[in-house]
Amino acid sequence: MRKLLPTWLLAIALTAGCYMLVDALREGAERPGAIPSAAIVAMLVGVVVGNLLPKESRWKAGSRSIIKGAIPLAIVFMGAGLDLSVLADPRVGFGGLAVTFVAIGAALALGIFAARALGLSRNTQLLLGVGTAICGSSAIIATSPMIDAEEDELVLTVATVNLMGLVAMFAIPPLAHALGLTEQASGILAGTTIHAIPQAIAAGDAMGDTAATFATLFKLVRVSMLAPVVLLVGALARKHSAKSNSDEARARTALVPWFLWGFAALAILHSFELIEFAVALPGIESAPLSGMLKSIGKALLAVAMIAIGFELPLAQMVGVGGRAIFAGLLSTAGLIAVVVGLLSAAL
C-alpha cells in the first residue's frame, strides 16, 4: 500500500484542483452549464500529467489500484440519485430500454461492418464491434480469448475504442444541448453511445445530475449484456472447442459485475426514501444521506478519471492505425445517429 500512496495522493490533489478550477470558471461564466464538469477536466489533466510522470511500475500500479477501487464505488453511489418511479413512464422506462437494446445491436453491427469495409482482420472486426456495443476495453479484453485474438489486434482495438470514447465524451454534451434534449434523454444518449463506463458518467455529469444518473443507469444496462454478447461473438467466431466451452462457462458467471447490484440496491433504497435522513459531518453542512453518497460518487469518479488519464499514453493513441481510427469513427458516429433518431421517436 505504501508504494501506491503517492499515486493516490497525487490523484486526489489534482482532483481537488480540478474542482476549484471548474468552480472558478463557472462563477464568472455567462453560461455556467457550458463549462465542462470536474470529471471531464480531470481526464484531460490526468492525460497531461500521466505522460509527464516517470515510466515507473509504482505509478502504473497506483493508477490501476485507483481505477479498480474508485470506479465501482462511484457507480454504486450514483444509484443514490435514481428514483425508480421515473421509469414507470413508458417513454422513459420501456422507451429507454428499447433504445439501449437496439443501440447494442446497431453498435455491434456497425463496428463489424465498418472494420470489414476497411479491410481489417476478422478478429479486429469482432473486437471493435463488441467494444463499441458494450463497455470499451473491458469488453474487448473479455472477448479476446473467445476468438483467439492476437496481441496486436487486442492493442489496436483497445487504443481505438479508448480514443473514440474520449471523442464521444467531449462531443455528446454539446450535441445534446444543440439538439435541445432533456436531461433524461441526454443521459440516455451518453449511456447508450459512449464506450467506457466512467466516460459515459462523466459526459452525463457535464449535462446535469439527472443526466449523470440516467447515463449511469443505461450504461449499466449495456454492461449487464456483456456475458451474452461475448458468448454471441464466440458463436460468430465458431469456437466450439473444449476451451471455448470453459470460457463460456466463466463468461456466464463472472461478467455481471457486483457494482451493478450495488447501484440497484441504492436506487431502491432512495426510491423508498430510506436514505433521505439528514447526516451531519464535521465541517460539512447537514444533508440527506442520498445526496451525500451521490456527491461522494462524483468525487470518486473524478479521481478515477485522473487515474485513467495516467493510463493513456499519447504515443499509443497517436500511433493507432488510420484504418482502425476511421472504422472507429464510422461506427461511433453511426451509433450516435441511430440513438438520436430513436430518442426523437421514443421520448
Secondary structure, 3 states (H helix, E strand, C coil): CCCCHHHHHHHHHHHHHHHHHHHHHHHCCCCHHHCCCHHHHHHHHHHHHHCCCCCCHHHHHHHHHHHHHHHHHHHHHHHHHCCHHHHHCCCCHHHHHHHHHHHHHHHHHHHHHHHHHCCCCHHHHHHHHHHHHCCCHHHHHHHHHHCCCCHHHHHHHHHHHHHHHHHHHHHHHHHHHHHCCCHHHHHHHHHHHCCCHHHHHHHHHCCCHHHHHHHHHHHHHHHHCHHHHHHHHHHHCCCCCHHHHHHHHHHHHHCCCHHHHHHHHHHHHHHCCCCCCEEEECCEEEEEHHHHHHHHHHHHHHHHHHHHHHCCCHHHHHCCCHHHHHHHHHHHHHHHHHHHHHHHHHC
